Amino acid sequence: MAIRVMVMGIGAMGLGIVEILRKFPEFEVVAVVDKDPNALNKARKIVSKEVFATLKAEEALHARPDVIAVSYTHLRAHETKA
């Protein structure tokens, strides 16, 4: 039986996590969560229709994940200059 994974934060990093997990039959992405509706719409395009996609983590818990992967970028990280 596959390990059921919920991915929180579906920006570039979160989508990368989803893509990697999809390559391994030992994992099943059962839910994706993001507060940004645009990011969530991007995720819906790459995950199967059975994956629970929502703006609220509490709702995604109904998918009964075994593991929650969190991809988080600090709110001001994109303003940092190298």
N, C-alpha and C positions, 0 to 999 in steps of 0.2 A: 504494500500500500504506500502511496506517495505521501510525502510530507506536505501538508497544506499550508501555503504561505499567503499572508496579506502584506502588500507593499504600500507603505504610507509615504507620500511625497513622490509625485510622478512627473518630476522635471526631467532633465537630461539624465541625471544619475539614476533616478528611480526607474525610468524606462530602460536604462541599461541593465539594471538588476532584473527586471522582468524578462528582457531578451535572453539573458544568461540562464535564468532559471528554466525557461522554456526549452532549452537544449538538453536538459537532464530529466529523464523519466522519473527520477527519484523525488522530484518536486512538482507540485501543482499550484499554480497561482490561482487562488480562489477569490481574492478581493484586491482592489486598488483604491486608494484614497488620496484625494488632494483637495485643498481648499480653493484652488483655481479651476473653474469650470473648463477653461480652454485646455489646460493640461490634462484634465480628466477625459475630455473629448479625444485628445491625441492617443491616450492610453486605450480607449475603447476601440480604436482602429486597429490595434495590434494584438489585443487579447480576445479570447473566444467570447461568444455571447453568454456563456455560462458564468463568466467571471463577474462578481458583484462589484460594480463601480459606483462610488458615492463620494459626496463632499464631507461626510461625517464618519469618523472612525467608529463611533458607537454602532452605527448601522452596519458597517462592514463586519463587525463581530458576529453577525447572524450567519456569516459564511463558515463559521467555526474553524478558524485557522489554527494550526498547531504552532506556527511561528509568525511573528510580526517583524518585518524588515522595515527599518525607518531610514529614509533618505532625506536629510535636512540640510538646507543651506541657510546660514545666518542671514537675517533680513538685509543686512548692509554689505554682505560679502561681494556682491556684484559691483559695488562702488569702489572697491579696493583697487588702487593703482600699483602696478608692479614697479 
